[in-house]
Amino acid sequence: MRFDFTSVPDRYGNDALAVDAPTNYDFNFGEVEREPGYDVIPMWVADMNFRTAPSIRKAVVERSAHPSFGYFRPRDEYFDAIISWQKDHNGLTVRRENIGYENGVLGGVASACRVLASSGDAILLHSPTYVGFTGVLTNNGYHIVHSPLINENGTWRMDYEDMERKIVDNNIKLAILCSPHNPSGRVWSREELEKAMEVYERHGVYVISDEIWSDILLNGRTHVPTLSISDYARDHVVALYAPSKTFSLAGLIGSYHIILNDWLKTRIDKEESLSHYNSLNVLSMHALIGAYSEEGRQWHEELKEVLSDNINWACDFINNELDGVRVNKPEGTYMLFIDIEEYCRNHAQSVEEVLHRGWKYGVYWQDGRPFHGEYNIRMNLALPKSRVIEAFERLKKEVF
Ligand SMILES: Cc1ncc(COP(=O)(O)O)c(C=O)c1O
């Protein structure tokens, strides 16, 4: 490996929610008395415990050396970086006019909803569901209708009939598609996306396609952008992307949308202009340019290998060592959505008890119930492998 994916970065006191927020506080249980000798292994919020690509730091530091941070316009290099990243990674041909800035992907979801739905309208989502969607939609007064994914022999699948029925029954005109899907880790195939898009098209449904995870692909998987699925998709999809998951840049803020339909693009841009808050930060612009550079691309290739190894190792460990715990191996993202139902039933224990024991022994994992997983726990595996091993050994010895 050319880059460092083994050092454990010291994130304490360095503005990291992953370690600072839960040092002795669990969102489910309040104060947690950690057992002595067990440090915190942050495995909840979706950011990475690796040093990010050196090209990003270099770009930000170089720009910071210039002592002026006044008003600015995004550079050509910013748009060129996005255009070539999309071409090379997703096979998408994008013009500068198709790209629009978003402070965050969830902000993009909110703006697109405001253009494409009225308050109180029903919006279709798959469940399990990323909690961020639930928060944005309820906060903005929409009614969420879930179409549950089906667990088919260890693979989560969309239920097209259920989607169609719910679209018709609830007069739905807007859906959110998470691709790759958080928290299940599915990387949808072209065929699956085609089938979903046929359902949407039959009922004139617009689609917000959240592709924030599209670069986090495991074991050689490839991402199929929703915009590339059909002519209908070209005209009815708002696609949301960001370097934030890929390069752990969430604290710098800076995402973007790609919209190929000029009318839709104009409407979304107008909606986003209303707050007068949705503007690019000069340092995050340089961070994106550094991320999408040649060196950033090499780092990203290595990252995918490291994450694949972590996920493969952890899934084998769960299957071989943790009785009553199941997991569908993710194809993308760095999250595991483990299912502990059998363990809970066999040992007459509640999800709370298991979760709490994990936190007590420093494994800071996340309750899956707000994601609509009744017996699920979500775990972030973007850590140096030594920490992943340590966490699972603690789970085996102290928790399960
Ligand atoms: C599917 C999905 N969308 C959006 C976000 C958040 O994006 P942002 O911080 O840019 O709003 C996350 C973060 O975990 C996510 O998993």
The ligand as a Gaussian input file, in Angstrom:
#p B3LYP/6-31G(d) Opt

LIG

0 1
 C      -27.335000       7.886000       2.129000
 C      -26.805000       9.124000       2.780000
 N      -27.186000      10.333000       2.321000
 C      -26.740000      11.472000       2.878000
 C      -25.870000      11.439000       3.954000
 C      -25.442000      12.720000       4.581000
 O      -24.946000      13.576000       3.634000
 P      -24.643000      15.089000       3.984000
 O      -23.817000      15.101000       5.229000
 O      -23.915000      15.586000       2.780000
 O      -25.971000      15.761000       4.154000
 C      -25.422000      10.211000       4.450000
 C      -24.513000      10.150000       5.598000
 O      -24.269000       9.137000       6.183000
 C      -25.908000       9.031000       3.855000
 O      -25.546000       7.833000       4.297000

